[in-house]
Structures are given as C-alpha cells and as structure tokens.
C-alpha cells in the first residue's frame, strides 16, 4: 500500500503597487542652518555653565570671607606661633 502525499494548494500572490506623491517637496536644509541650530543648543549649555561657575565662585568667596583662612588670621594676625 503506497500513501500518496497531497501537495498543498498554492496561494495566489496578488501584488499591490502603492504610489505616494507628496503634495509639496521638503525644504532643503543647508549646512549653515544646521550649524546655527547646533550653536543655539551649545550656546544655551555654555551660558548655563558660565552662570553656574559664577554662582559657585561668589558662594565660595562669601563662605571664605566669613571664616579665618589660616591660624594667623584666627589669632588676629599675630605672627607669634609659639604662643599658647
């Protein structure tokens, strides 16, 4: 007894062609436009860094002006280090 294998039925392929026509072509972007846009972001980051640096400097100067920097200043500018 020989078993015959039935072949699967082929599924018909129906290609669909889609054509997309843009209404308006995209505007070109030049290298100058890209450079100006990137400088805007970089400029904002640099400005924030400058403001943070100036703020930290002012805070450091204010903090150090309230406290003695050395032992001599703590003693009222007397340079006799052997004083008890």
Biopython code that builds the backbone (N, CA, C, O; Angstrom):
import numpy as np
from Bio.PDB.StructureBuilder import StructureBuilder

atoms = [
    (1, "UNK", "N", (0.831, -1.149, 0.000)),
    (1, "UNK", "CA", (0.000, 0.000, 0.000)),
    (1, "UNK", "C", (0.896, 1.238, 0.000)),
    (1, "UNK", "O", (1.756, 1.395, 0.867)),
    (2, "UNK", "N", (0.690, 2.086, -0.951)),
    (2, "UNK", "CA", (1.502, 3.299, -1.130)),
    (2, "UNK", "C", (0.620, 4.488, -0.781)),
    (2, "UNK", "O", (-0.485, 4.654, -1.297)),
    (3, "UNK", "N", (1.160, 5.315, 0.124)),
    (3, "UNK", "CA", (0.428, 6.531, 0.514)),
    (3, "UNK", "C", (0.823, 7.666, -0.412)),
    (3, "UNK", "O", (2.006, 7.936, -0.617)),
    (4, "UNK", "N", (-0.124, 8.289, -0.937)),
    (4, "UNK", "CA", (0.175, 9.435, -1.783)),
    (4, "UNK", "C", (0.041, 10.701, -0.948)),
    (4, "UNK", "O", (-0.939, 10.926, -0.237)),
    (5, "UNK", "N", (1.090, 11.515, -1.078)),
    (5, "UNK", "CA", (1.053, 12.789, -0.349)),
    (5, "UNK", "C", (0.381, 13.826, -1.236)),
    (5, "UNK", "O", (0.711, 13.993, -2.410)),
    (6, "UNK", "N", (-0.550, 14.498, -0.638)),
    (6, "UNK", "CA", (-1.221, 15.543, -1.412)),
    (6, "UNK", "C", (-0.394, 16.824, -1.321)),
    (6, "UNK", "O", (0.114, 17.168, -0.254)),
    (7, "UNK", "N", (-0.268, 17.500, -2.408)),
    (7, "UNK", "CA", (0.516, 18.724, -2.442)),
    (7, "UNK", "C", (-0.360, 19.880, -1.955)),
    (7, "UNK", "O", (-1.543, 19.955, -2.285)),
    (8, "UNK", "N", (0.232, 20.778, -1.168)),
    (8, "UNK", "CA", (-0.572, 21.917, -0.695)),
    (8, "UNK", "C", (-0.926, 22.818, -1.863)),
    (8, "UNK", "O", (-0.171, 22.962, -2.825)),
    (9, "UNK", "N", (-2.080, 23.408, -1.746)),
    (9, "UNK", "CA", (-2.526, 24.291, -2.806)),
    (9, "UNK", "C", (-1.738, 25.600, -2.740)),
    (9, "UNK", "O", (-1.530, 26.144, -1.655)),
    (10, "UNK", "N", (-1.315, 26.092, -3.857)),
    (10, "UNK", "CA", (-0.563, 27.343, -3.922)),
    (10, "UNK", "C", (-1.502, 28.515, -3.675)),
    (10, "UNK", "O", (-2.606, 28.579, -4.214)),
    (11, "UNK", "N", (-1.029, 29.443, -2.843)),
    (11, "UNK", "CA", (-1.806, 30.647, -2.551)),
    (11, "UNK", "C", (-1.456, 31.681, -3.619)),
    (11, "UNK", "O", (-0.284, 32.003, -3.812)),
    (12, "UNK", "N", (-2.418, 32.173, -4.278)),
    (12, "UNK", "CA", (-2.111, 33.143, -5.331)),
    (12, "UNK", "C", (-1.573, 34.447, -4.744)),
    (12, "UNK", "O", (-2.094, 34.952, -3.749)),
    (13, "UNK", "N", (-0.534, 34.982, -5.365)),
    (13, "UNK", "CA", (0.085, 36.236, -4.910)),
    (13, "UNK", "C", (-0.458, 37.356, -5.779)),
    (13, "UNK", "O", (-0.375, 37.322, -7.007)),
    (14, "UNK", "N", (-1.010, 38.340, -5.106)),
    (14, "UNK", "CA", (-1.520, 39.500, -5.839)),
    (14, "UNK", "C", (-0.761, 40.729, -5.360)),
    (14, "UNK", "O", (-1.061, 41.251, -4.286)),
    (15, "UNK", "N", (0.202, 41.199, -6.120)),
    (15, "UNK", "CA", (0.972, 42.376, -5.687)),
    (15, "UNK", "C", (0.127, 43.642, -5.739)),
    (15, "UNK", "O", (-0.714, 43.828, -6.619)),
    (16, "UNK", "N", (0.384, 44.495, -4.770)),
    (16, "UNK", "CA", (-0.297, 45.784, -4.715)),
    (16, "UNK", "C", (0.753, 46.867, -4.863)),
    (16, "UNK", "O", (1.714, 46.904, -4.095)),
    (17, "UNK", "N", (0.592, 47.727, -5.811)),
    (17, "UNK", "CA", (1.540, 48.805, -6.049)),
    (17, "UNK", "C", (0.943, 50.087, -5.496)),
    (17, "UNK", "O", (-0.168, 50.485, -5.846)),
    (18, "UNK", "N", (1.716, 50.721, -4.619)),
    (18, "UNK", "CA", (1.265, 51.965, -3.997)),
    (18, "UNK", "C", (2.200, 53.074, -4.457)),
    (18, "UNK", "O", (3.420, 52.942, -4.362)),
    (19, "UNK", "N", (1.645, 54.137, -4.943)),
    (19, "UNK", "CA", (2.447, 55.264, -5.389)),
    (19, "UNK", "C", (2.091, 56.455, -4.497)),
    (19, "UNK", "O", (0.936, 56.874, -4.428)),
    (20, "UNK", "N", (3.113, 56.995, -3.813)),
    (20, "UNK", "CA", (2.916, 58.124, -2.914)),
    (20, "UNK", "C", (3.456, 59.366, -3.600)),
    (20, "UNK", "O", (4.629, 59.419, -3.971)),
    (21, "UNK", "N", (2.618, 60.342, -3.763)),
    (21, "UNK", "CA", (3.016, 61.595, -4.396)),
    (21, "UNK", "C", (2.896, 62.693, -3.339)),
    (21, "UNK", "O", (1.790, 63.034, -2.921)),
    (22, "UNK", "N", (4.025, 63.242, -2.909)),
    (22, "UNK", "CA", (3.936, 64.309, -1.903)),
    (22, "UNK", "C", (3.323, 65.567, -2.502)),
    (22, "UNK", "O", (3.542, 65.888, -3.670)),
    (23, "UNK", "N", (2.558, 66.266, -1.685)),
    (23, "UNK", "CA", (1.920, 67.485, -2.159)),
    (23, "UNK", "C", (2.952, 68.585, -2.392)),
    (23, "UNK", "O", (2.898, 69.303, -3.391)),
    (24, "UNK", "N", (3.888, 68.706, -1.457)),
    (24, "UNK", "CA", (4.864, 69.775, -1.530)),
    (24, "UNK", "C", (6.225, 69.182, -1.195)),
    (24, "UNK", "O", (6.335, 68.477, -0.192)),
    (25, "UNK", "N", (7.253, 69.429, -1.975)),
    (25, "UNK", "CA", (8.553, 68.866, -1.662)),
    (25, "UNK", "C", (9.116, 69.477, -0.371)),
    (25, "UNK", "O", (8.836, 70.626, -0.030)),
    (26, "UNK", "N", (9.903, 68.682, 0.320)),
    (26, "UNK", "CA", (10.503, 69.142, 1.570)),
    (26, "UNK", "C", (11.527, 70.230, 1.279)),
    (26, "UNK", "O", (12.210, 70.206, 0.256)),
    (27, "UNK", "N", (11.617, 71.180, 2.199)),
    (27, "UNK", "CA", (12.583, 72.262, 2.014)),
    (27, "UNK", "C", (13.986, 71.751, 2.313)),
    (27, "UNK", "O", (14.180, 70.893, 3.174)),
    (28, "UNK", "N", (14.949, 72.287, 1.594)),
    (28, "UNK", "CA", (16.331, 71.863, 1.807)),
    (28, "UNK", "C", (16.898, 72.554, 3.041)),
    (28, "UNK", "O", (16.576, 73.704, 3.336)),
    (29, "UNK", "N", (17.738, 71.833, 3.743)),
    (29, "UNK", "CA", (18.407, 72.386, 4.910)),
    (29, "UNK", "C", (19.888, 72.482, 4.572)),
    (29, "UNK", "O", (20.526, 71.482, 4.243)),
    (30, "UNK", "N", (20.419, 73.678, 4.656)),
    (30, "UNK", "CA", (21.831, 73.864, 4.315)),
    (30, "UNK", "C", (22.705, 73.622, 5.542)),
    (30, "UNK", "O", (22.214, 73.480, 6.662)),
    (31, "UNK", "N", (23.990, 73.581, 5.301)),
    (31, "UNK", "CA", (24.947, 73.367, 6.399)),
    (31, "UNK", "C", (24.910, 74.545, 7.375)),
    (31, "UNK", "O", (25.137, 74.363, 8.571)),
    (32, "UNK", "N", (24.630, 75.727, 6.882)),
    (32, "UNK", "CA", (24.557, 76.904, 7.746)),
    (32, "UNK", "C", (23.379, 76.778, 8.708)),
    (32, "UNK", "O", (23.501, 77.122, 9.883)),
    (33, "UNK", "N", (22.249, 76.292, 8.223)),
    (33, "UNK", "CA", (21.081, 76.103, 9.092)),
    (33, "UNK", "C", (21.373, 75.104, 10.202)),
    (33, "UNK", "O", (20.975, 75.305, 11.350)),
    (34, "UNK", "N", (22.065, 74.036, 9.856)),
    (34, "UNK", "CA", (22.420, 73.022, 10.857)),
    (34, "UNK", "C", (23.394, 73.603, 11.881)),
    (34, "UNK", "O", (23.257, 73.356, 13.079)),
    (35, "UNK", "N", (24.373, 74.370, 11.415)),
    (35, "UNK", "CA", (25.361, 74.963, 12.321)),
    (35, "UNK", "C", (24.712, 75.962, 13.273)),
    (35, "UNK", "O", (25.037, 75.988, 14.460)),
    (36, "UNK", "N", (23.800, 76.779, 12.763)),
    (36, "UNK", "CA", (23.126, 77.763, 13.617)),
    (36, "UNK", "C", (22.255, 77.057, 14.655)),
    (36, "UNK", "O", (22.220, 77.472, 15.814)),
    (37, "UNK", "N", (21.566, 76.015, 14.262)),
    (37, "UNK", "CA", (20.715, 75.278, 15.206)),
    (37, "UNK", "C", (21.548, 74.608, 16.291)),
    (37, "UNK", "O", (21.168, 74.625, 17.462)),
    (38, "UNK", "N", (22.675, 74.020, 15.913)),
    (38, "UNK", "CA", (23.503, 73.351, 16.919)),
    (38, "UNK", "C", (24.178, 74.363, 17.828)),
    (38, "UNK", "O", (24.382, 74.091, 19.011)),
    (39, "UNK", "N", (24.529, 75.536, 17.291)),
    (39, "UNK", "CA", (25.130, 76.565, 18.141)),
    (39, "UNK", "C", (24.121, 77.078, 19.153)),
    (39, "UNK", "O", (24.500, 77.472, 20.256)),
    (40, "UNK", "N", (22.860, 77.081, 18.804)),
    (40, "UNK", "CA", (21.837, 77.513, 19.751)),
    (40, "UNK", "C", (21.772, 76.602, 20.968)),
    (40, "UNK", "O", (21.680, 77.083, 22.097)),
    (41, "UNK", "N", (21.818, 75.299, 20.751)),
    (41, "UNK", "CA", (21.795, 74.339, 21.864)),
    (41, "UNK", "C", (23.097, 74.424, 22.661)),
    (41, "UNK", "O", (23.083, 74.457, 23.892)),
    (42, "UNK", "N", (24.220, 74.457, 21.944)),
    (42, "UNK", "CA", (25.512, 74.532, 22.617)),
    (42, "UNK", "C", (25.650, 75.851, 23.366)),
    (42, "UNK", "O", (26.189, 75.886, 24.472)),
    (43, "UNK", "N", (25.170, 76.924, 22.774)),
    (43, "UNK", "CA", (25.231, 78.222, 23.439)),
    (43, "UNK", "C", (24.432, 78.239, 24.732)),
    (43, "UNK", "O", (24.862, 78.831, 25.722)),
    (44, "UNK", "N", (23.279, 77.596, 24.728)),
    (44, "UNK", "CA", (22.468, 77.537, 25.955)),
    (44, "UNK", "C", (23.185, 76.747, 27.042)),
    (44, "UNK", "O", (23.152, 77.129, 28.211)),
    (45, "UNK", "N", (23.830, 75.651, 26.666)),
    (45, "UNK", "CA", (24.573, 74.852, 27.646)),
    (45, "UNK", "C", (25.768, 75.654, 28.186)),
    (45, "UNK", "O", (26.051, 75.628, 29.383)),
    (46, "UNK", "N", (26.464, 76.363, 27.286)),
    (46, "UNK", "CA", (27.612, 77.157, 27.729)),
    (46, "UNK", "C", (27.172, 78.298, 28.647)),
    (46, "UNK", "O", (27.849, 78.587, 29.634)),
    (47, "UNK", "N", (26.060, 78.942, 28.340)),
    (47, "UNK", "CA", (25.560, 80.019, 29.195)),
    (47, "UNK", "C", (25.193, 79.494, 30.590)),
    (47, "UNK", "O", (25.468, 80.145, 31.598)),
    (48, "UNK", "N", (24.576, 78.323, 30.633)),
    (48, "UNK", "CA", (24.240, 77.722, 31.928)),
    (48, "UNK", "C", (25.506, 77.390, 32.720)),
    (48, "UNK", "O", (25.531, 77.547, 33.941)),
    (49, "UNK", "N", (26.554, 76.932, 32.033)),
    (49, "UNK", "CA", (27.813, 76.614, 32.715)),
    (49, "UNK", "C", (28.472, 77.876, 33.257)),
    (49, "UNK", "O", (29.023, 77.859, 34.357)),
    (50, "UNK", "N", (28.424, 78.967, 32.504)),
    (50, "UNK", "CA", (29.005, 80.231, 32.976)),
    (50, "UNK", "C", (28.256, 80.734, 34.205)),
    (50, "UNK", "O", (28.876, 81.164, 35.177)),
    (51, "UNK", "N", (26.941, 80.683, 34.168)),
    (51, "UNK", "CA", (26.141, 81.136, 35.316)),
    (51, "UNK", "C", (26.425, 80.267, 36.538)),
    (51, "UNK", "O", (26.555, 80.783, 37.648)),
    (52, "UNK", "N", (26.523, 78.961, 36.342)),
    (52, "UNK", "CA", (26.818, 78.064, 37.468)),
    (52, "UNK", "C", (28.210, 78.337, 38.028)),
    (52, "UNK", "O", (28.393, 78.315, 39.245)),
    (53, "UNK", "N", (29.194, 78.594, 37.169)),
    (53, "UNK", "CA", (30.557, 78.881, 37.630)),
    (53, "UNK", "C", (30.645, 80.178, 38.404)),
    (53, "UNK", "O", (31.301, 80.244, 39.444)),
    (54, "UNK", "N", (29.982, 81.217, 37.898)),
    (54, "UNK", "CA", (29.991, 82.499, 38.616)),
    (54, "UNK", "C", (29.286, 82.368, 39.953)),
    (54, "UNK", "O", (29.749, 82.919, 40.951)),
    (55, "UNK", "N", (28.171, 81.645, 39.989)),
    (55, "UNK", "CA", (27.450, 81.442, 41.252)),
    (55, "UNK", "C", (28.305, 80.677, 42.260)),
    (55, "UNK", "O", (28.330, 81.024, 43.441)),
    (56, "UNK", "N", (29.002, 79.644, 41.805)),
    (56, "UNK", "CA", (29.857, 78.873, 42.704)),
    (56, "UNK", "C", (31.009, 79.729, 43.207)),
    (56, "UNK", "O", (31.384, 79.629, 44.376)),
    (57, "UNK", "N", (31.577, 80.568, 42.347)),
    (57, "UNK", "CA", (32.671, 81.455, 42.771)),
    (57, "UNK", "C", (32.219, 82.452, 43.814)),
    (57, "UNK", "O", (32.918, 82.682, 44.800)),
    (58, "UNK", "N", (31.051, 83.049, 43.607)),
    (58, "UNK", "CA", (30.523, 84.008, 44.583)),
    (58, "UNK", "C", (30.250, 83.321, 45.909)),
    (58, "UNK", "O", (30.571, 83.863, 46.966)),
    (59, "UNK", "N", (29.660, 82.128, 45.864)),
    (59, "UNK", "CA", (29.379, 81.387, 47.107)),
    (59, "UNK", "C", (30.671, 81.019, 47.828)),
    (59, "UNK", "O", (30.720, 81.080, 49.057)),
    (60, "UNK", "N", (31.712, 80.641, 47.101)),
    (60, "UNK", "CA", (32.993, 80.270, 47.718)),
    (60, "UNK", "C", (33.642, 81.494, 48.367)),
    (60, "UNK", "O", (34.131, 81.410, 49.493)),
    (61, "UNK", "N", (33.650, 82.617, 47.671)),
    (61, "UNK", "CA", (34.251, 83.837, 48.234)),
    (61, "UNK", "C", (33.480, 84.281, 49.466)),
    (61, "UNK", "O", (34.086, 84.675, 50.463)),
    (62, "UNK", "N", (32.160, 84.224, 49.416)),
    (62, "UNK", "CA", (31.368, 84.611, 50.583)),
    (62, "UNK", "C", (31.645, 83.684, 51.758)),
    (62, "UNK", "O", (31.799, 84.146, 52.888)),
    (63, "UNK", "N", (31.710, 82.380, 51.502)),
    (63, "UNK", "CA", (31.960, 81.414, 52.577)),
    (63, "UNK", "C", (33.331, 81.646, 53.208)),
    (63, "UNK", "O", (33.459, 81.633, 54.433)),
    (64, "UNK", "N", (34.361, 81.858, 52.378)),
    (64, "UNK", "CA", (35.711, 82.042, 52.909)),
    (64, "UNK", "C", (35.872, 83.383, 53.602)),
    (64, "UNK", "O", (36.722, 83.502, 54.485)),
    (65, "UNK", "N", (35.101, 84.391, 53.248)),
    (65, "UNK", "CA", (35.227, 85.703, 53.890)),
    (65, "UNK", "C", (34.657, 85.682, 55.304)),
    (65, "UNK", "O", (35.001, 86.547, 56.109)),
    (66, "UNK", "N", (33.819, 84.746, 55.619)),
    (66, "UNK", "CA", (33.215, 84.664, 56.947)),
    (66, "UNK", "C", (34.079, 83.871, 57.940)),
    (66, "UNK", "O", (33.845, 83.949, 59.146)),
    (67, "UNK", "N", (35.055, 83.126, 57.465)),
    (67, "UNK", "CA", (35.860, 82.279, 58.337)),
    (67, "UNK", "C", (37.333, 82.572, 58.134)),
    (67, "UNK", "O", (37.743, 83.035, 57.070)),
    (68, "UNK", "N", (38.119, 82.303, 59.147)),
    (68, "UNK", "CA", (39.558, 82.503, 59.067)),
    (68, "UNK", "C", (40.160, 81.494, 58.102)),
    (68, "UNK", "O", (39.759, 80.331, 58.069)),
    (69, "UNK", "N", (41.131, 81.955, 57.314)),
    (69, "UNK", "CA", (41.756, 81.083, 56.334)),
    (69, "UNK", "C", (42.924, 80.336, 56.972)),
    (69, "UNK", "O", (43.175, 79.177, 56.643)),
    (70, "UNK", "N", (43.634, 80.995, 57.882)),
    (70, "UNK", "CA", (44.805, 80.371, 58.486)),
    (70, "UNK", "C", (44.792, 80.592, 59.991)),
    (70, "UNK", "O", (43.936, 81.299, 60.522)),
    (71, "UNK", "N", (45.753, 79.979, 60.668)),
    (71, "UNK", "CA", (45.886, 80.135, 62.116)),
    (71, "UNK", "C", (46.266, 81.567, 62.460)),
    (71, "UNK", "O", (45.825, 82.091, 63.483)),
    (72, "UNK", "N", (47.070, 82.203, 61.633)),
    (72, "UNK", "CA", (47.481, 83.582, 61.888)),
    (72, "UNK", "C", (46.264, 84.508, 61.842)),
    (72, "UNK", "O", (46.128, 85.390, 62.689)),
    (73, "UNK", "N", (45.404, 84.321, 60.888)),
    (73, "UNK", "CA", (44.210, 85.147, 60.842)),
    (73, "UNK", "C", (43.282, 84.850, 62.013)),
    (73, "UNK", "O", (42.587, 85.736, 62.509)),
    (74, "UNK", "N", (43.279, 83.619, 62.438)),
    (74, "UNK", "CA", (42.418, 83.250, 63.566)),
    (74, "UNK", "C", (42.895, 83.911, 64.850)),
    (74, "UNK", "O", (42.081, 84.226, 65.718)),
    (75, "UNK", "N", (44.203, 84.127, 64.986)),
    (75, "UNK", "CA", (44.775, 84.761, 66.178)),
    (75, "UNK", "C", (44.800, 86.278, 66.060)),
    (75, "UNK", "O", (45.389, 86.946, 66.910)),
    (76, "UNK", "N", (44.201, 86.816, 65.071)),
    (76, "UNK", "CA", (44.157, 88.273, 64.955)),
    (76, "UNK", "C", (45.408, 88.827, 64.297)),
    (76, "UNK", "O", (45.841, 89.929, 64.635)),
    (77, "UNK", "N", (45.990, 88.101, 63.379)),
    (77, "UNK", "CA", (47.182, 88.492, 62.617)),
    (77, "UNK", "C", (48.414, 88.645, 63.498)),
    (77, "UNK", "O", (49.290, 89.452, 63.189)),
    (78, "UNK", "N", (48.500, 87.892, 64.582)),
    (78, "UNK", "CA", (49.713, 87.863, 65.399)),
    (78, "UNK", "C", (50.568, 86.707, 64.905)),
    (78, "UNK", "O", (50.115, 85.565, 64.836)),
    (79, "UNK", "N", (51.826, 87.027, 64.559)),
    (79, "UNK", "CA", (52.685, 86.019, 63.941)),
    (79, "UNK", "C", (53.488, 85.210, 64.947)),
    (79, "UNK", "O", (54.362, 84.442, 64.546)),
    (80, "UNK", "N", (53.225, 85.354, 66.220)),
    (80, "UNK", "CA", (53.935, 84.570, 67.240)),
    (80, "UNK", "C", (53.276, 83.201, 67.305)),
    (80, "UNK", "O", (52.269, 83.014, 67.989)),
    (81, "UNK", "N", (53.856, 82.245, 66.586)),
    (81, "UNK", "CA", (53.256, 80.915, 66.512)),
    (81, "UNK", "C", (53.507, 80.088, 67.761)),
    (81, "UNK", "O", (52.873, 79.052, 67.964)),
    (82, "UNK", "N", (54.451, 80.551, 68.616)),
    (82, "UNK", "CA", (54.764, 79.773, 69.834)),
    (82, "UNK", "C", (53.856, 80.159, 70.978)),
    (82, "UNK", "O", (53.991, 79.610, 72.071)),
    (83, "UNK", "N", (52.958, 81.060, 70.773)),
    (83, "UNK", "CA", (52.024, 81.478, 71.800)),
    (83, "UNK", "C", (51.009, 80.358, 72.025)),
    (83, "UNK", "O", (50.550, 79.723, 71.076)),
    (84, "UNK", "N", (50.678, 80.134, 73.241)),
    (84, "UNK", "CA", (49.762, 79.058, 73.560)),
    (84, "UNK", "C", (48.345, 79.410, 73.337)),
    (84, "UNK", "O", (47.460, 78.586, 73.568)),
]
sb = StructureBuilder()
sb.init_structure("model")
sb.init_model(0)
sb.init_chain("A")
sb.init_seg("    ")
for serial, (resi, resn, name, xyz) in enumerate(atoms, 1):
    if name == "N":
        sb.init_residue(resn, " ", resi, " ")
    sb.init_atom(name, np.array(xyz, "f"), 0.0, 1.0, " ", f" {name:<3s}", serial, name[0])
structure = sb.get_structure()
